[in-house]
């Protein structure tokens, strides 16, 4: 004989759940008639969301195939993957600072470290000799976080309204963030070599160095003079230093 144990959770005459003892415990669902149409709408939405979630988790990673095509989303996925694809030792060595800016940037972006492809992260090492500088530049694809490991850096960025400058001297252990797309810089403000690591929320943050964009190409000197109000002689001097023409 079945023994009905009905429990009404919503106070109406239509029970939400009904339990029956019949050799084993079974659970039957009852829905209020006025809620049937809403339930019929919710169920398809639930399955659509479940499909989207399962599709998102279809691949744990996408190690970049550096020999394959590359697009806005990054490299195509490498077919055969080993643990070495997730390890990169290129940041251990000190960068060569014997150059015009007395600084070196050693990146671990997707092109150097395929394991970060598609993960939205990357890192780079900065080495600055005494008097070294990372010139004014932007990263169109990511924000940047810097961690000073050794020495002292003067770092800063400008807001997009060109009215506010945020700069500060950073010491060992200090971190600073540079919002995406804003002009920023780093200068060795100490008397010893400086080392820092910068991380990005993109596997390929991109970079545009202001001085190279202005003076290292064939943009006519007259155009630069009219758009920057710089003296023609100074523009030609900068073009000569940075390899520009025109």
Buried (B, 14 or more C-beta within 10 A) or exposed (E): EEEEEEEEEEEEEEBBEBBBEEEEEEEEEEEBEEEEEEEEEEEEEEEEEEEEEEEEEEEEBBBBBBEEEBEEEBBBBBEEBEEEBEEBEEBEEEBEBEEEBBBBBBBBBBBBBBBBBBBEBBBBBBBBBBBBBBBBBBBEBBBBBBBBEBBBBBBBBBEEEEEEEBBEBBEBEBEBEBBBBBBBBBBBBBEEBBBBBBBBBBBBBEBEBEBBEBBBEEBEBEEBBEEEEBEEEBBBEBBEEBEBEB
